[in-house]
Amino acid sequence: MFLRALSVRTGEKRWEQAMLGSQSSWGGTLATAGDLVFVGDVAGDLVAHDAERGTPLRHFSTGNELAASPMTYAAGGRKHVAIASGGAIFTFALPG
């Protein structure tokens, strides 16, 4: 299984990252206007990738299987990303 970025204009593959497990074990994928791609992986990690190159930037272990997609929201003038894991919701302020 792979996380792939495709060009909207040409359909050409821009980059890909190998992912462990099957698609049904992923928490989901989210792309932001801030050039970040978030994915929940089979290990229960929320992973941030650089949207242009696909390079993994940050990993955060939630300690549980992810069954939901990451989401973004704004509060207090800042953008955040959140993900549900087990009985908890983890949220992080985005840079900028």
C-alpha positions as a printed NumPy array, in Angstrom:
array([[  0.   ,   0.   ,   0.   ],
       [  1.153,   3.514,  -0.766],
       [  0.27 ,   7.082,   0.057],
       [  0.532,   8.803,  -3.352],
       [  0.336,  12.383,  -4.544],
       [ -0.848,  12.9  ,  -8.114],
       [ -0.803,  16.014, -10.27 ],
       [ -4.357,  17.296, -10.715],
       [ -3.475,  18.641, -14.175],
       [ -1.736,  15.58 , -15.642],
       [ -2.556,  12.646, -13.369],
       [  1.183,  12.045, -13.113],
       [  2.576,  10.621,  -9.876],
       [  4.426,  13.354,  -7.922],
       [  5.595,  11.167,  -5.014],
       [  4.684,   8.118,  -2.965],
       [  5.416,   6.741,   0.484],
       [  5.094,   3.055,   1.358],
       [  2.523,   2.398,   4.104],
       [  2.286,  -0.646,   6.357],
       [ -0.911,  -2.66 ,   6.681],
       [ -3.995,  -2.512,   4.514],
       [ -6.086,   0.499,   3.541],
       [ -8.796,  -0.572,   5.995],
       [ -6.297,  -0.164,   8.856],
       [ -5.48 ,   3.47 ,   8.063],
       [ -7.07 ,   6.337,   9.938],
       [ -7.507,   8.43 ,   6.785],
       [ -5.733,  11.228,   4.928],
       [ -6.008,  15.027,   5.018],
       [ -4.295,  17.64 ,   2.817],
       [ -4.082,  21.251,   4.018],
       [ -3.674,  24.576,   2.232],
       [ -0.438,  24.922,   4.23 ],
       [  1.26 ,  22.214,   2.097],
       [  0.942,  19.445,   4.677],
       [ -0.558,  15.97 ,   4.255],
       [ -1.642,  14.127,   7.401],
       [ -2.251,  10.389,   7.496],
       [ -3.163,   8.005,  10.303],
       [ -1.135,   4.815,   9.908],
       [ -1.586,   1.205,  11.011],
       [  0.72 ,   1.731,  14.021],
       [ -1.629,   4.378,  15.463],
       [  0.633,   7.265,  14.456],
       [ -0.512,  10.586,  13.058],
       [  2.118,  11.414,  10.424],
       [  2.637,  14.826,   8.79 ],
       [  4.187,  14.838,   5.3  ],
       [  5.485,  17.709,   3.193],
       [  2.875,  17.968,   0.405],
       [  5.407,  18.914,  -2.295],
       [  7.971,  16.161,  -1.697],
       [  6.162,  13.593,   0.449],
       [  8.886,  13.71 ,   3.07 ],
       [  7.619,  12.649,   6.511],
       [  8.026,  15.629,   8.851],
       [  6.528,  14.518,  12.184],
       [  5.184,  11.328,  13.784],
       [  2.956,  11.316,  16.838],
       [  2.038,   7.992,  18.427],
       [ -1.508,   8.   ,  19.787],
       [ -1.072,   4.611,  21.454],
       [ -4.243,   3.22 ,  19.837],
       [ -5.607,   2.184,  16.462],
       [ -6.917,   5.101,  14.408],
       [-10.435,   4.694,  13.075],
       [-11.104,   8.273,  11.95 ],
       [ -9.551,  10.684,   9.482],
       [ -7.611,  13.71 ,  10.707],
       [ -9.506,  17.02 ,  10.499],
       [ -8.624,  20.704,  10.674],
       [-10.331,  23.611,  12.37 ],
       [ -9.576,  27.188,  13.41 ],
       [ -9.825,  28.483,  16.983],
       [ -8.421,  31.587,  18.585],
       [ -6.962,  32.742,  15.289],
       [ -4.885,  29.556,  14.887],
       [ -5.309,  26.493,  12.697],
       [ -5.314,  23.057,  14.342],
       [ -5.336,  19.407,  13.281],
       [ -7.162,  16.786,  15.353],
       [ -7.615,  13.023,  15.274],
       [ -9.652,  10.577,  17.367],
       [ -7.839,   7.541,  18.753],
       [ -9.283,   5.06 ,  21.204],
       [-11.349,   7.15 ,  23.641],
       [ -9.274,  10.319,  23.155],
       [ -9.059,  13.217,  20.729],
       [ -5.579,  14.589,  20.058],
       [ -5.25 ,  18.141,  18.729],
       [ -2.219,  20.137,  17.602],
       [ -1.735,  23.795,  16.636],
       [ -0.282,  24.129,  13.141],
       [  2.666,  26.431,  12.46 ],
       [  1.97 ,  29.815,  10.957]])
